[in-house]
Amino acid sequence: MWTNTLKPYDILSEDQVQQIHDHAMQILQEIGVDFLYPRALDTFRRAGLTIEDSRVHFEPAFIEEQIKKVPEMFEVQARNPK
């Protein structure tokens, strides 16, 4: 297994990263995202999100809750491991 040992780039300051995060949350909540897959819309509807036609509006609390579920580490494997 390969492990990425490279240090992350520090291109943006913490304030800049926070500003991008805040604006992304605002866009996801106010504008939303169009989903054309009915099963995805059903999943979001069951989760209690606001849906207009095929557009899902994400509440920041929902997004933060989902982010907390992401594993800290995961293994990436090639589709053709030759």
Residue pairs with C-beta under 8 A, 6 or more apart in sequence:
1 75
12 20
25 60
25 63
28 57
28 58
28 60
28 63
29 57
29 58
29 59
29 60
30 57
31 57
32 50
32 52
32 55
32 56
32 57
32 58
33 55
33 56
33 58
34 54
34 55
34 56
35 41
35 44
35 54
35 55
35 56
36 54
41 51
41 54
41 56
44 51
44 56
45 51
47 62
48 62
49 56
49 57
49 58
49 59
49 62
50 56
50 57
50 59
51 57
